[in-house]
Amino acid sequence: MTPHTTPARLALISAPALTAEARAHHAERMRAQLADFWGKPLRGIPYGMDLLRTMFITVTAYDLHLEGAMHYLDVCDNNAAAYRTSDVWVAPHSMGQRIAEHVHLTSDSITVGNLEDNAPARDGLVYFPTPIRLDGLHPIYGLAWHMVGRDEDLIVDFETITATHLIPTRLEPTLVASTKLPRTPYCPNGLATLHGHVLNGYSNPHSFGAAGPATILALVLAFWGLRRPTTRDTPDTADEHIVNVPQHTAQGTKSRARGRGRKNKRPARAQRKREIRIIREPAQIPTPTGQHRSAADTTGPNWKEDTLRWEVSLKYQNRCPNPHQHRAIIEAGGECKPVRVPVRAHVNGPKGRDIDPRRAVRIVPDHQAVRP
């Protein structure tokens, strides 16, 4: 009996990389599906309302009350409207890693300037073909931001977007059973709002595998910093170019046939197009991370030559009531419960320089990135 011989294993053929046009179609589909998620009603209630309700429960352990429900319905309407008009970018494959290593994600704190000046668009969405990976979190396939109001009344909402099938993996079974998630590949898992000097989140981030509100803000600002600005007048530059793709519509929506005779037939309307901005791979220069800082940088703030001072208005912070004895108390097994104290208005930054009116708030990231 001759031994059985197995045929030689065929060499695997790697799948070809998606073209820029294919990635543009993917990004446009993501935008349209998220607009439907926040705005398209299911039995009168948008899908996004169920997600916001679950986020509310993970923080409070209570269901939504009427006033909170009306507020969240307004959030759904605003997000849906923003996604319908959002500018859309497709990031290069290496950009996710560069964002994870950006100084905003690895430094102790960041300073937020005038968001209206820094934002590439008031409503925007960026799709990452290779997702951003932070330690212990779900991969981030998209970042979005929406701006409402101007100047002192400016409100900015930020979102992280992950694979939909990952969201139930950390939720309690009762919440998984009561939450209607979309059947689309992607879904928001982290939301934050910045209004004035106050940054708020919408959920217990750990339950959704999401970053905290400060890290979500840091992620969006890192993308804004890495993407070189281009104006609508000159969209096609060495850094990015535009691909026009058909505007995506939700699956399952069919135009109702009308009984018209041959004489009454109208010519078909031209399909609407959307501009998708493709960021070219070599357009960004890697930003030095905290590992590459010099020894002098660790002794104090590293003020650049063009850094100006900025004003900080009166605010309240949680402070230790025994700052000088805090370490000894903790080592002895005691506890220092923080107390809320007022911090008077002051000016930060290098002394002897002018005041920069654009500086608004200093943010401490609440999650550190993976460091190789």
Salt bridges, closest charged atoms under 4 A:
GLU21 OE2 - HIS25 NE2 3.86
GLU28 OE2 - ARG31 NH2 2.76
GLU28 OE1 - ARG274 NE 3.13
ASP50 OD2 - LYS180 NZ 3.96
ASP63 OD1 - ARG53 NE 3.01
ASP87 OD1 - ARG232 NH2 2.77
GLU116 OE2 - ARG122 NH1 3.31
GLU116 OE2 - ARG150 NH1 3.32
GLU159 OE2 - HIS146 NE2 3.15
ASP239 OD1 - ARG228 NH1 3.64
GLU240 OE1 - ARG227 NE 3.46
GLU240 OE2 - ARG277 NH1 3.11
GLU331 OE2 - ARG327 NE 3.15
ASP356 OD1 - ARG358 NE 3.25
